[in-house]
């Protein structure tokens, strides 16, 4: 057979051209079209729209750019004071005279039935609170003597005594409350909030995490973006020195050199983004730019010289000393600067032994700062559209925990059936108490509020329908509240 050199040349050229080359070199920019499609689909998922519809939301140019809510919000931002370890509701919020009358007696079998506990037998003896309770404010909110500062804002807060959860161990319960699932890998509520609404801050992350106390059982899963793009995950800040390590440039590197270097990196990343269409590259570009701006904004955030002596005293902040109180003040400064979601984690509430002594120590560290945050936000006109939430992952048993082998006595075990949280500002109707438990504080008997109900309510206050705020992963749409959750309308102003 005679050879055809021209045909052989054409065949060889075509064999050398792969689909990868086509997407890279196509003059009409197919890679960019694919990226635009992905971004539009993600934006459509955020607001429950059909990503294939021409009416889908416009393509975001910045993953943290502010986006419109589903409906008019009551809150623009959230400060979540997470009390890790589970504070005892029976010693702080839920006074039980019957528990006092039956102190030391076995709990009736019909109350506990087939319940399981981490460290005690179901028939353990009842233990009353060792603290006095009193009513405060015009609302008559009943609070423990361990919360003297919170008592001053009793008419600004809504107390929910009927929370309940599906989990009775710390790590899964903490992850469940923060992400809607007991398993790591799901986006947390802060990530969902920033994914849905973006951030109003150009110079700080949209979602910031502050910690005090000891370690967290749930770990970094509590502020993870899960399967959402990583631009929405929480950014842990330190409360002393630079909030983020290495935010300052090394010696000999000036701001112009930084800017020129980042411009080059940005241009290379943009070229790569156009070639492969990976949204994580857009996250990388955004993160580099944020880091550059934070070289100026982060030191300013930590500089408290502009705060009055009266404000520092209100919180109980001691100069140069990290504390929960300092974190509360930093949270106010963060939301003032447009940060959408601030998580304050304070660990140390797991009182399997000496619950009275343990609560005295923890309330001494947290009560003043938490109440000061509400007062300070209110006097600055920020409480109206800033939602403050306080609470832990579950409650504590009305039965005593005592275990000589473990060196425990006069403590309380984990109790998922009923516990208490409080909320203020951001569309919450203050000066009310919602929900009720039985005479021993064991079961919820009025207005039960599941963890998913709490999450649905928080998103509702931010102007988002929890059933429409979804993201497709592993072949199906996910949401924070999984397949349940109802807005607690009694909480709304």
Buried (B, 14 or more C-beta within 10 A) or exposed (E): EEEEEEEEEEEEEEEEEEEEEEBEEEEEEBBBEBBEBBBBBBBBBBBBBEBEEEEBBEBBEBBBBBBEBBEEBBBBBBBBBBBBBBBBBBBBBBBBEBBEEBBEEBBEEEBBEEBEBEBBEBEBBBBBBBBEBEEBBEBEBBBBBBBBBBBBBBBBBBBBBBBBBEBBBBBBBBBBBBBBBBEBEBBBBBBBBBBBBBBBBBBBBBBBBBBBBEEBBBEEBBBBBBBBBBBBBBBBBEBEEBBBEEBEEEEEEEEEEBEEEBEEEBEEBEEBBBBBBEBEBBBBBBBBBBBBEBBEBBBEBBEBEEBEEEBBEBBBBEEEEBBBBBBBBBBBBBBBBBBBBBBBBBBBBBBBBBBBEBBBEBBEBBBBBBBBBBBBBBEEEBBBBBBBBBBBBBBBBBBBBBEEEEEBEBBBBBBBBBBBBBBBBBBBEBBBBBBBBBBBBBBBEEBBBBBBBBBBBBBBBBBBBBBBBBBEBEEEEBBBBBEEBBBBEBBBE
